[in-house]
Amino acid sequence: MVNRLVEEETSGHAAASGLSERAQLLLKALVESYIRDGQPVGSRTLTRESGLMLSSATVRNTMADLEEWGLVSSPHTSAGRIPTDRGYRFFVDTLLKVKPLDTAAASDFARRLQAGADADDPKSLVATASQLLSAVTQLAGLVTVPRSTYASLTQIEFMSLSENRVLAILVTNGREVQNRVLQLQRRYSSEELRRAANYLNEHCVGRELSEVRAHIIRQLSETRDSMNQMMHDAITLAQKMFEGSAGTPSADVVIAGETNLMGFAELSNVDTLRGLFEAFNEKRDILHLLDQCVGADRVQIFIGQESGYKILDDCTLVSAPYMVDKEVVGVLGVIGPTRMAYERVIPIVDLTARLVGAALNSAR
């Protein structure tokens, strides 16, 4: 179920792949104990938690080996040990046995999603799914708004704003609305904007957005010299509207439960929280990270530094894509500390992705 994202290239990981059964059992016990209690784990606790009849010396020697392989570390203030990012990764990839939610829990989850969302309104469904993920896991839930697999242009309107800015209103598929503020080189009058919108509506309505974008580019290259001013204004505005995109509505992500992260000691540092909330507010890095999950088969996990974003070094993202007509149209998941209950969180994220996809398919 869990796709490996980052391949470790260190000799430590190569050694860890050959861990003895005893070392694996002790590592599993250590990770589970630390996830549950949040405290460094000592030899006596490990002996009890693992169920192995081992001397304290044997446990200490095994822990020293695990530390040498980079799977655990010793905080300066304690004789106990805690998992490293690599230790969590080995635990998730090798030692964790994920079970689907039982039938009663899955049915209850589906009922709560259905009760809180309008399946005919993708944004309502996304908002409910994000809130439900957050409420059930007590982490930050996030769901990208589904991208349309086919976006047909219904209408374009332009509205003049201050300082050479124009609000472009794009309606697709009869009801989906996207607004975008365009920064232009000069001020356009209301009449110029009306004529430009009329021209684009006359020539582009009913076309797929990528086709509209291709048409704009073609017009610019082929008829630039012979354009009248009205055509030139319309093409300029349309080009600006599609600038930097592939001709589909831009992605967005709905985030819920960010304040849940304040309850975890490892994330409670003021600078850490400030950075996380800024990342949630700006959304750019979060969206970029979620975009990397689009190609996953099911659940995909970024642990600590695997995300590539320093502000998430102490966090884990558990994500899964959701599909409409067997095509991925979005990604959802949760963000929390690396010390999260993976065994519980993974099946919840997996189930939510399947339920959101099913709801979107049934609404078509």
ROPALO-139429 format. One record per residue: residue in three letters; x, y, z of N, C-alpha, C, O, CB in turn. Coordinates in steps of 0.001 Angstrom, whole numbers, plus 500000, padded with zeros to 6 digits. Glycine has a CB too. Example, Ala and Ser with C-alpha at 12.3 -4.5 7.8 and 13.67 -1.06 7.14 Angstrom:
<pts>
ALA513190494310507800512300495500507800513200496700507800514236496681508465511308495527509046SER512850497750507080513670498940507140512900500030507870513409501138508039514084499402505725
</pts>
This chain:
<pts>
MET500823498794500000500000500000500000500857501256500000500551502230499312499069500006501205VAL501947501224500787502756502421500946503887502415499942504735501523499964503303502526502371ASN503906503397499066504955503482498062506201504114498656506124505131499345504479504280496845ARG507312503526498393508561504122498858508865505311497975508867505187496750509735503093498840LEU509123506465498577509350507684497804510823507983497640511302508271496543508665508856498458VAL511532507909498756512935508328498712513819507125498963513697506462499993513224509444499750GLU514695506845498039515628505733498195516869506215498940517573507101498455516015505133496814GLU517141505653500097518351505998500833519556505421500111519539504277499657518285505480502291GLU520590506223500013521777505783499290522987505641500216524128505630499756522094506760498166THR522738505537501482523849505474502421524156504030502795523311503141502691523537506291503675SER525367503833503223525751502490503638524958502055504861524715500865505060527249502427503931GLY524548503040505693523751502710506868522464502028506488522067501055507129523454503948507671HIS521799502517505454520541501893505038520801500505504459520014499583504677519813502776504003ALA521879500355503738522203499046503177522394498030504300521953496884504206523474499127502298ALA523057498475505360523248497569506495521922497257507162521673496119507562524220498175507513ALA521057498286507285519781498099507968518900497090507263518091496410507895519054499412508083SER519057496993505942518226496048505202518511494609505609517713493712505335518446496215503707GLY519654494387506268519999493045506718519865492879508224520546492044508819521401492710506296LEU518989493671508848518794493582510288518353492187510703517557491541510022517772494609510745SER518874491745511810518427490465512358516986490592512825516477491696513014519343490008513525GLU516334489449513009514944489467513476514852490121514851513901490848515136514368488035513526ARG515831489863515691515842490460517034515943491984516950515220492700517643517016489895517869ALA516840492470516100516996493916515952515722494546515409515327495629515842518177494238515030GLN515077493868514456513833494401513898512733494463514952511992495444515015513374493549512715LEU512620493414515789511605493408516832511849494510517851510903495144518317511570492057517524LEU513108494742518199513422495795519148513164497176518545512664498072519226514873495678519601LEU513508497346517260513233498624516597511726498873516523511265499988516767513852498646515178LYS510976497851516191509520497977516119508943498370517482508088499250517575508889496656515632ALA509419497713518520508944498039519863509304499467520249508509500164520880509524497062520881LEU510501499902519871510948501259520196510083502296519482509626503257520101512430501447519813VAL509859502104518191509074503077517422507652503146517959507112504237518143509061502708515920GLU507043502001518212505663501976518703505559502619520083504590503325520364505140500534518754SER506534502386520935506530502978522265506686504500522171506001505246522871507655502371523129TYR507586504946521306507818506394521177506612507098520548506258508204520957509079506660520332ILE505983506462519556504777507042518958503682507187520012502974508194520045504278506171517779ARG503547506192520859502481506193521870502752507192522997501851507928523398502316504796522455ASP503986507222523509504272507992524721505058509280524478505006510202525293505029507137525678GLY505778509346523370506558510548523095507774510717523978508301511824524093505699511735523236GLN508234509642524608509387509706525490510488508774524981510188507702524456508987509339526934PRO511770509170525131512871508274524761512712506927525455512261506853526598514235508903525123VAL513086505866524748512816504509525219514110503869525726515106503804525006512189503650524089GLY514081503403526962515245502779527568515242501270527404514265500694526925515314503131529025SER516325500632527799516506499190527609515452498386528363514932497399527841517901498768528065ARG515134498804529591514170498043530381512790498061529708512112497037529632514078498615531816THR512396499229529229511109499335528537511100498487527276510104497830526972510804500795528190LEU512196498500526548512281497720525310512162496228525581511490495514524837513594498011524588THR512798495758526625512700494342526954511251493955527230510761492925526766513580494010528166ARG510583494810527999509183494534528329508282494633527094507440493763526873508695495505529410GLU508455495692526284507585495929525137507778494872524044506815494482523385507844497318524568SER508981494422523855509263493475522765508838492057523097508589491256522196510738493489522433GLY508752491736524401508397490379524806509550489404524673509362488195524811507238489891523994LEU510752489921524405511920489058524247512619488855525592512715489786526392512901489656523214MET513095487667525832513846487361527052515313487664526802516095486771526477513651485871527486LEU515682488930526957517041489358526660517625490085527861516905490702528646517072490259525412SER518934490000527985519609490745529049519690492218528653519614492565527474521032490166529323SER519843493066529654519971494498529373521190494781528497521165495679527655520069495292530683ALA522241494018528700523455494216527906523204493915526433523667494638525551524589493333528435THR522455492823526178522138492469524786521305493559524128521538493919522974521390491123524725VAL520327494083524871519476495150524326520323496386524040520179497013522990518320495499525309ARG521209496737524980522054497925524779522953497760523559523134498704522790522912498194526029ASN523517496568523377524383496327522220523598496433520916524093496986519933525045494944522324THR522374495904520905521540495986519700521173497436519412521170497863518257520260495131519857MET520862498194520463520541499610520286521742500384519722521592501287518900520095500225521626ALA522930500003520188524145500655519673524286500380518177524666501267517412525409500157520438ASP523979499143517761524029498820516332522993499636515549523300500172514484523791497309516114LEU521775499730516074520717500489515394521104501963515286520809502626514292519370500342516145GLU521763502458516321522208503859516283523309504042515254523339505048514545522703504314517670GLU524211503078515168525294503155514178524721503145512758525269503792511866526289501977514365TRP523634502423512546522993502357511231522089503563510961521503503679509885522185501074511115GLY521982504446511934521203505665511721519713505496511882518946506337511412521473506189510377LEU519273504417512544517847504169512702517287504732514002516085504978514107517579502695512637VAL518154504937514995517737505555516252518808506561516663519929506545516155517509504478517372SER518437507430517590519408508388518116519179508558519608518128508189520133519303509754517384SER520180509125520290520093509333521733519998510825522026520965511552521796521313508710522459PRO518856511301522527518779512712522936519780512982524051520059512107524871517341513080523402HIS520313514188524076521358514511525063520849514403526495521627514142527412521896515918524820THR519551514601526690519014514659528044518543513305528562518010513228529669517879515633528094SER518723512250527798518172510957528215519067509818527768519757509895526752516761510764527653ALA519032508742528577519768507537528190518965506709527199519503505792526578520112506694529425GLY517679507024527045516848506302526100517092506761524678517842507704524426515394506465526451ARG516432506064523743516618506383522331515280506672521666514223506257522140517333505235521608ILE515359507409520536514168507746519756514433507394518291515592507319517883513796509266519913PRO513390507178517497513607506858516077514093508082515302513719509214515608512308506319515443THR514918507841514313515273508883513344514298508810512165513460507910512101516759508719512853ASP514413509756511241513593509684510023513812508365509297512871507761508782513914510860509084ARG515088507919509262515399506651508593514788505475509357514359504486508762516929506468508465GLY514759505602510689514126504564511490512627504481511224512072503389511102514378504818512966TYR511976505634511135510553505653510789510325505047509405509372504298509190510005507093510836ARG511213505381508474511063504879507105511177503353507090510379502674506444512129505513506169PHE512163502821507796512320501368507849511099500731508514510619499686508074513612500986508612PHE510612501357509557509425500873510262508220500827509321507511499822509265509118501768511480VAL507989501917508581506829501991507684506959501011506527505991500341506168506663503414507143ASP508142500924505946508337500087504753508415498599505066507997497773504256509592500506504037THR508953498248506247509302496854506512508550496228507680508165495061507617510760496754506769LEU508341496995508742507831496409509984506339496640510211505700495902510961508593496965511144LEU505791497658509568504391498019509821503448497144509011503624496982507804504147499497509489LYS502469496593509663501426495815508980500127496620509057499472496672510098501250494375509627VAL499775497238507942498595498102507904497358497276507584497341496508506622498773499232506865LYS496344497440508387495070496738508170493996497749507789493968498846508346494643495941509443PRO493108497407506852492009498308506521491140498552507747491113497737508669491165497734505370LEU490424499685507754489479499937508834488427498835508858488046498311507811488814501324508674ASP487964498487510042486920497474510105485638498010509470485492499217509277486666497042511567THR484731497126509153483534497485508394482718498571509077482243499498508421482673496265508181ALA482554498463510383481747499447511118482381500828511064481684501818510840481569499014512576ALA483701500911511268484392502202511243484365502803509845484169504009509690485842502046511721ALA484561501973508831484532502462507449483146502975507088483024504009506431484954501351506473SER482106502272507506480732502700507214480419504020507906479787504899507320479724501623507654ASP480861504158509154480636505399509893481351506569509213480801507664509100481117505253511352PHE482574506325508765483352507371508087482641507796506800482518508988506520484795506872507772ALA482182506831506030481485507137504773480201507919505049479865508846504313481161505836503999ARG479498507548506094478251508231506440478517509693506836477767510590506452477535507486507592ARG479574509919507596479914511287508012480329512143506824480007513330506766481037511264509051LEU481041511546505881481431512290504682480205512638503844480069513766503371482436511479503843GLN479337511690503668478136511900502862477205512923503506476606513745502812477397510579502659ALA477084512873504839476172513775505542476654515224505506475843516150505520476006513325506985GLY477964515420505459478499516777505536478761517441504209479125518617504182479740516763506298ALA478590516728503089478974517282501791477862517139500775477017516248500867480231516605501276ASP477881518033499809477010517954498641477826517327497512478731517961496970476449519375498233ALA477504516084497160478295515373496156478280516081494807479188515894493998477780513957495994ASP477239516903494557477173517631493291478056518865493297478243519501492260475744518028492992ASP478602519210494458479463520389494586480845519917495026481056519652496210478867521432495608PRO481802519807494080483130519289494428483806520060495553484503519463496374484014519309493217LYS483615521382495609484269522165496657483692521838498026484420521822499019484128523661496375SER482393521577498088481781521174499355482315519819499795482586519610500978480248521125499227LEU482463518912498862482983517582499160484413517667499671484776517003500642482916516686497920VAL485227518493499005486627518660499385486738519255500789487530518783501604487358519554498367ALA485948520284501068485988520926502383485592519945503483486226519903504537485060522151502411THR484544519155503237484102518174504229485152517095504442485410516696505577482781517538503800ALA485765516616503353486797515582503460487996516084504258488546515350505080487248515128502064SER488401517326504023489535517894504748489227518008506238490057517670507082489901519270504177GLN488017518489506553487619518629507960487510517268508638487891517115509799486280519377508069LEU486988516278507911486826514949508489488184514287508736488396513669509779485967514071507571LEU489095514418507780490446513887507971491089514484509216491704513773510011491317514171506738SER490941515791509377491516516475510529490877516006511829491571515736512810491354517980510382ALA489539515910511830488825515542513055489149514119513495489309513857514687487322515689512851VAL489245513202512541489455511794512882490899511511513278491145510712514181489062510909511712THR491849512151512620493268511892512905493865512851513925494924512577514491494064511971511633GLN493184513988514166493707515055515019495022515614514480495903516024515235493907514541516443LEU495125515619513150496254516222512443495698517294511512494505517592511567497081515145511644ALA496522517867510675496046518834509682495615518080508424496418517374507813497155519890509347GLY494353518231508043493850517568506840493953518477505631493734519683505742492405517127507036LEU494282517915504478494388518720503272493900517930502070494203516747501917495830519187503056VAL493134518612501215492570517992500017492648519000498882492188520132499035491094517523500254THR493217518615497753493230519520496602491871519504495926491210518468495853494339519125495597VAL491462520670495431490212520766494671490397519977493385491419520132492717489824522266494370PRO489439519138493020489630518284491838489805519083490560489060520022490279488457517346491681ARG490811518684489796490994519274488474490002518626487513489782517416487565492465519092487971SER489419519411486658488516518850485657489323518082484624490302518604484091487678519960484979THR488928516857484336489617516102483298489305516692481932490093516556480997489220514617483347TYR488142517355481816487802518064480585487170519390480990486098519400481596486832517216479669ALA487814520503480667487318521827481030486923522582479770487777523060479022488381522618481831SER485631522682479549485114523380478377484740524806478761484078525029479774483892522636477782LEU485169525773477945484905527173478242483425527502478056482843527226477007485763528075477354THR482828528095479089481427528508479031481305530014478843480472530485478069480692528077480298GLN482144530770479560482056532236479472483309532876480032483944532345480943480817532758480224ILE483658534032479469484755534860479977484217536264480216483492536812479385485969534882478980GLU484576536837481350484250538233481635485481538899482217486305538253482865483035538351482609PHE485598540225481975486698540995482538486125542175483316485142542791482904487672541480481423MET486767542482484462486329543610485285487542544454485643488556543932486107485594543122486573SER487435545756485425488554546660485682488777546845487179487832547048487942488308548016485016LEU490048546771487588490454547047488964491409548231488972491632548839487925491116545801489615SER491969548570490102492903549700490175494294549289489704494610548102489617492974550249491611GLU495120550292489402496544550110489105496788549119487971497573548182488120497273549645490346ASN496118549322486844496322548517485632496057547020485860496659546163485213497745548710485122ARG495158546734486782494812545334487029493400545044486539492521545906486558494937544998488527VAL493209543799486099491902543366485598491553542036486251492401541151486364491901543241484035LEU490309541898486677489821540625487197489241539822486045488264540237485422488759540840488317ALA489849538658485758489329537757484723488459536705485391488892536038486330490488537088483912ILE487236536558484907486287535582485443486068534516484376485545534794483297484926536262485860LEU486474533304484695486438532205483736485440531162484219485603530611485308487850531577483546VAL484414530884483427483423529871483765483636528678482843483672528824481622481967530431483642THR483776527486483444483978526270482648482925525231483018482361525243484112485406525697482865ASN482687524348482082481755523231482292480397523675482835479736522944483572482369522228483243GLY479994524899482453478671525384482785478518526014484150477583526784484370477738524297482679ARG479447525694485108479233526189486471480500526400487282480448527041488331478360525249487200GLU481633525883486832482854526000487617483513527344487333483815527664486183483826524836487305VAL483735528129488385484216529505488236485634529633488772485954529160489862483281530491488962GLN486476530288487974487838530590488401488075532073488192487826532603487110488890529734487622ASN488559532742489235488890534168489137490405534335489153491118533637489874488236534978490299ARG490875535273488343492313535528488319492561537008488080491977537606487177493011534677487231VAL493434537598488899493782539008488742494969539124487787496014538510488008494111539662490122LEU494803539915486722495842540095485709496512541445485901495830542466485991495253539979484285GLN497826541464485963498573542714486018498995543070484595499750542323483973499818542599486969LEU498519544198484072498712544565482670499623545770482531499939546448483509497376544851482008GLN500042546025481294500966547134481018500273548488480988500911549517481209501668546904479701ARG498984548495480719498245549759480671496841549553481229496417548427481491498179550308479217ARG496140550649481403494765550570481888493822550284480718493951550884479651494360551884482609TYR492880549371480921491857549073479923490528549635480409490149549444481564491752547538479659SER489823550328479522488515550874479881487477549752479958487695548653479447488074551950478857SER486363550041480596485290549051480699484804548630479326484480547462479112484125549605481516GLU484749549586478375484291549276477022485280548355476314484872547423475621484096550567476211GLU486575548608476485487591547741475875487489546323476438487598545347475696489012548313476115LEU487283546216477722487160544900478354485909544177477881485926542964477677487138545038479876ARG484816544928477706483578544312477235483745543771475817483332542650475520482424545324477283ARG484367544590474930484569544144473550485497542919473495485259541987472727485153545293472700ALA486548542935474311487481541808474328486770540532474794486964539464474214488690542117475245ALA485952540646475837485216539484476327484237538979475275484109537770475078484471539828477620ASN483551539885474604482602539477473556483308538717472444482800537710471952481881540703472975TYR484497539209472044485258538556470976485651537137471392485484536193470619486519539382470623LEU486174536988472611486614535671473075485432534728473272485534533539472968487400535803474382ASN484314535243473778483130534393473949482598533920472599482130532789472464482029535151474713GLU482677534801471602482174534441470270483034533373469614482519532482468939482116535675469373HIS484349533461469814485266532575469094485747531359469897486287530414469321486451533360468654CYS485553531378471225486181530327472040485223529509472896485597528435473367487191530942472927VAL484001529985473110483077529248473964482800527860473382482614527708472174481763530032474135GLY482775526850474256482541525478473837483807524702473564483769523480473423481695525465472628ARG484945525406473486486219524723473253486843524301474578486594524914475616487189525632472470GLU487659523243474532488405522817475700489488523861475981490039524443475046489024521395475489LEU489802524107477272490689525213477620492067525103476976492631526111476551490841525288479110SER492614523896476900493915523757476253493827524123474774494790524629474197494444522325476416GLU492672523866474163492459524244472769492359525758472637492868526336471677491191523575472214VAL491700526402473607491611527865473600493004528471473700493334529412472978490721528369474761ARG493815527929474595495180528445474768495983528284473474496701529197473067495894527715475935ALA495858527119472833496563526898471569496079527875470501496869528361469692496368525449471090HIS494785528158470502494212529104469531494792530501469749495118531196468787492661529141469648ILE494921530913471012495478532228471333496921532335470843497304533331470230495410532487472852ILE497706531311471115499112531316470692499210531371469167500038532094468615499848530065471232ARG498359530601468500498365530569467040498000531934466456498618532389465494497395529501466529GLN497004532575467039496593533899466558497714534913466715497941535749465841495347534380467307LEU498411534827467842499503535764468080500606535621467037501158536616466566500077535558469472SER500919534386466681502025534148465756501637534383464303502477534768463490502535532739465919GLU500360534151463968499952534187462563499351535522462127499546535938460984498961533098462305THR498640536185462999497879537364462548498175538620463364497391539569463340496395537072462611ARG499291538637464082499598539784464928499582541098464143499014542089464601500952539592465587ASP500210541106462956500335542349462188499001542839461638498806544043461472501307542152461048SER498080541916461351496816542312460735495679542479461739494549542766461344496420541300459702MET495959542302463040494906542437464047494441543882464166495247544811464114495399541932465405ASN493127544063464328492662545388464714492827545517466231493171544551466911491167545623464276GLN492578546716466746492843546960468164491993546083469068492462545612470104492600548414468495MET490740545863468677489855545045469509490369543613469617490394543035470704488431545049468940MET490784543036468467491337541692468477492622541639469303492852540699470064491603541215467048HIS493446542663469137494708542696469863494466542731471368495135542024472122495542543906469431ASP493514543547471806493195543623473236492705542276473755493113541828474827492134544706473497ALA491826541635472987491253540359473411492333539291473537492373538553474522490174539903472424ILE493207539211472536494260538201472555495256538480473670495730537550474323494979538149471205THR495581539756473896496507540117474969495964539705476331496689539142477152496782541621474951LEU494680539989476569494060539625477841493994538106478021494254537586479106492656540223477932ALA493643537406476940493551535951477020494924535331477260495063534389478040492932535382475737GLN495931535866476587497284535346476779497726535523478234498331534629478825498275536054475828LYS497413536689478796497783536945480183497035536005481130497573535564482146497495538407480550MET495794535712480777494975534846481618495530533424481673495473532775482718493542534826481107PHE496070532934480542496591531569480483498086531495480759498664530408480746496302530970479134GLU498712532630481007500152532684481192500589531773482330500049531838483434500600534115481459GLY501564530931482053502116530056483080501290528830483386501611528075484304502299530814484314SER500191528615482600499376527422482850499297526591481591499635527055480502497959527803483334ALA498850525366481744498678524479480597497280524593480018496878523787479179498961523038480993GLY496539525604480472495199525784479950494134525112480781493023524888480302495131525277478569THR494453524788482015493449524219482911493368525085484148494336525774484471493786522746483285PRO492242525077484857492126525885486053493224525550487058493600524388487217490761525692486684SER493735526583487736494823526350488681494347525539489872493182525607490262495414527672489152ALA495260524774490441494913523911491566494791524736492834495393525803492953495961522799491747ASP494019524242493769493915524841495085493831523700496078493522522564495718492681525802495198VAL494110524017497326494062522994498369493296523549499557493505524692499961495494522547498791VAL492412522739500112491650523117501292492301522448502498492462521227502530490138522711501157ILE492675523258503490493389522758504672492519522987505905491936524059506072494782523464504836ALA492436521983506757491647522083507988492443521521509159493245520602508993490299521334507842GLY492219522074510329492824521529511544494273521861511756494984521125512441492685520087511543GLU494737522972511174496147523343511365496493523500512848497603523178513272496458524650510618THR495531523998513631495817524233515049496016522936515827496537522968516942494695525032515676ASN495614521794515264495884520512515930497371520310516168497773519665517137495332519354515101LEU498191520870515270499637520655515360500249521355516566501359521023516981500315521140514093MET499528522324517132500043523036518305500086522124519531500772522432520506499180524272518601GLY499364521012519490499318520108520634500474519136520715500573518377521679498062519348520607PHE501362519142519710502498518222519702503755518952520162504126519981519596502707517615518291ALA504405518417521187505562519081521780506655519346520751507296520397520774506118518244522917GLU506867518384519841507960518533518874507703519613517838508622520016517125508201517229518174LEU506462520090517746506136521165516795505750522457517497505330523408516839505003520731515878SER505883522515518827505350523645519585506268524856519632505879525907520142505055523211520971ASN507478524724519108508375525878519022507712526990518217507131526736517162509728525478518383VAL507799528214518711507101529341518073507541529515516625506704529741515751507352530641518854ASP508830529414516359509325529598514983508839528475514075508504528706512914510867529659514964THR508802527255514612508309526128513817506847526319513454506458526140512299508493524812514578LEU506033526686514448504605526892514195504375528035513223503531527944512332503867527166515501ARG505129529109513399504971530251512492505278529835511053504546530184510127505893531421512920GLY506362529087510879506723528634509538505676527714508943505350527821507761508057527930509566LEU505140526799509765504106525882509275502847526637508864502281526371507804503765524841510346PHE502405527584509703501188528318509379501383529205508148500447529405507373500750529165510573GLU502592529735507967502875530510506754502811529606505525502280530001504488504263531192506849ALA503352528397505642503306527443504516501865527055504207501491526952503039504142526175504834PHE501053526838505239499645526508505026498917527678504374498066527480503507498969526133506357ASN499255528901504795498564530077504262498927530329502808498059530628501988498895531307505096GLU500228530207502484500667530465501108500306529318500177500017529552499003502172530702501070LYS500315528101500663499867526903499964500780526451498820500689525303498383498506527137499429ARG501658527330498330502446527001497143503287525743497341503241524827496520503347528166496779ASP504064525698498443504933524544498691504115523294498976504491522194498572505879524826499861ILE502989523468499676502121522321499974501577521736498676501562520518498493500953522736500912LEU501126522618497769500600522149496485501683521446495676501433520414495052500019523321495682HIS502892522016495691503987521399494937504293520012495482504561519085494717505248522280494989LEU504255519869496798504508518571497416503403517580497061503679516423496746504626518715498941LEU502165518031497112501045517153496766501087516756495295500706515640494941499715517837497084ASP501550517665494435501655517336493014502574516140492782502391515387491826502163518543492230GLN503567515970493663504486514842493515503818513514493865504373512447493604505714515048494392CYS502629513584494454501907512371494858500913511915493795500292510862493942501177512610496173VAL500754512699492721499728512395491723499963511029491086499008510306490802499700513477490644GLY501215510674490863501506509422490174501507508191491057501774507090490575502809509527489515ALA501210508353492355501238507206493261500053506280493012498982506716492591501238507677494717ASP500267504994493281499174504038493139498156504196494262496952504250494010499715502611493119ARG498632504270495485497738504416496627498347505432497592498552506590497230497496503041497336VAL498633505000498812499161505909499816500655506143499613501412505217499324498898505361501215GLN501062507402499772502473507759499659502852508615500862502058509428501337502763508512498319ILE504082508421501349504473509055502608505799509797502447506765509259501905504582508005503730PHE505829511045502929507070511814503053507372511925504534506548512435505294506956513241502378ILE508532511461504959508904511510506372510059512493506552511117512337505943509294510095506897GLY509846513506507396510893514464507715511482515134506489510764515736505690511979513788508479GLN512798515025506345513502515737505287513202515212503891513623515823502909514967515667505531GLU512487514099503776512139513564502457511291514547501655511288514494500425511394512239502605SER510580515434502324509721516383501613510524517387500805510038517903499799508830517118502592GLY511749517670501233512552518672500546512271520092501014512876521037500508512318518580499076TYR511361520258501974511035521584502511511443521637503977510934520875504799509512521902502348LYS512361522539504299512941522573505643511879522712506722512002522117507793513933523713505756ILE510832523495506450509809523717507463509073522432507818508434522354508868508821524762506985LEU509157521419506951508493520136507214509468519072507711509141517885507715507797519640505955ASP510662519488508129511678518524508575511214517687509762511660516552509925512955519252508942ASP510327518231510592509843517489511761508453516911511527507788516479512469509825518393512990CYS508015516904510266506649516480509948506634515288509000507633514971508355505867517636509335THR505490514644508934505232513599507953503964513957507186502981514411507772505099512201508636LEU503996513752505878502806513872505039502408512468504604503210511744504013503062514806503797VAL501172512087504898500602510836504402499546511233503378498585511922503719499989509947505576SER499709510809502132498835511290501059498352510135500185498920509044500193499567512330500198ALA497294510407499437496781509432498470496038510190497381495351511170497673495846508375499159PRO496162509753496118495415510390495032493979509883495007493702508763495436496097510128493676TYR493064510713494502491698510237494273491363510408492798491879511307492135490670511003495170MET490485509529492286490295509413490843488844509577490423487922509259491173490805508084490367VAL488663510077489215487371510121488532487564509454487174488465509821486420486832511606488381ASP486724508481486867486854507737485608488267507203485415488821507252484317486472508626484425LYS488841506690486506490165506059486501491298507028486193492411506603485884490188504943485501GLU491020508344486276492066509350486113492223510120487408491232510512488024491742510310484943VAL493480510343487832493736511100489051493355512563488825493831513201487885495227510976489479VAL492490513086489700492071514486489583492452515301490814492263516517490834490567514567489362GLY492988514643491839493383515371493040494104514472494017494223513263493815492174515991493707VAL494588515098495095495338514390496127494832514877497487494491516050497642496891514624495975LEU494785513986498455494418514370499812495366513712500800496119512803500450492955513982500119GLY495320514184502040496195513582503039496173514340504342495303515179504576497601513508502523VAL497135514038505187497286514714506471498756515049506685499650514358506197496744513836507633ILE498977516124507427500324516498507866500331516508509384499443517078510019500758517895507288GLY501335515875509953501494515845511399502951515615511741503800515624510850500609514757512031PRO503259515409513003504654515149513386505105513786512867504278512922512574504820515217514924THR506409513599512756506906512278512351506467511216513353506338510043513002508448512289512225ARG506239511622514591505739510708515626504214510628515522503494511098516403506177511182517060MET503739510031514442502290509881514276501921508395514270502776507533514066501809510570512963ALA500669508118514491500193506727514538499972506224513112498841506191512628498871506610515375TYR501058505832512441501002505436511040499991504316510794499269504330509798502375504999510573GLU499946503345511713499062502200511536497601502639511436496808502018510728499239501213512689ARG497252503704512145495877504206512131495643505204511010494593505190510368495542504847513462VAL496620506072510771496448507168509809496404506665508368495580507126507578497575508183509963ILE497275505733508021497378505274506632496048504739506096495629505165505020498446504192506520PRO495360503821506799494083503334506249493003504419506188492124504361505328493577502171507083ILE493058505403507086492075506495507035492266507321505772491298507648505085492191507397508284VAL493512507657505467493797508431504244493407507632503003492812508172502070495300508818504177ASP493745506348502999493416505490501856491900505412501647491420505534500520493996504076502064LEU491163505211502716489698505113502615489095506432502143488197506435501301489087504712503974THR489581507553502676489040508858502283489230509106500799488328509614500134489700509977503084ALA490404508750500269490657508934498833489674508130498002489167508617496991492094508529498480ARG489402506896498423488468506060497660487038506584497769486287506534496795488531504607498151LEU486651507088498950485309507619499133485088508909498340484030509096497739485050507866500605VAL486080509793498340485958511045497572485859510734496084485027511312495384487167511986497845GLY486700509825495594486616509437494187485263508838493840484694509149492794487712508447493851ALA484742507974494721483446507350494470482328508385494434481428508304493598483150506299495534ALA482385509368495351481356510411495392481387511255494122480340511586493564481547511308496628LEU482579511600493670482702512403492448482217511610491226481577512171490337484170512856492244ASN482518510326491184482067509494490063480547509363490039479932509402488973482707508105490142SER479949509210491212478492509040491265477761510312490904476604510271490488478064508584492642ALA478436511459491061477793512738490756477858513096489283477214514047488840478427513834491562ARG478635512336488523478781512660487093477533512252486315477472512446485100480025511958486500
</pts>
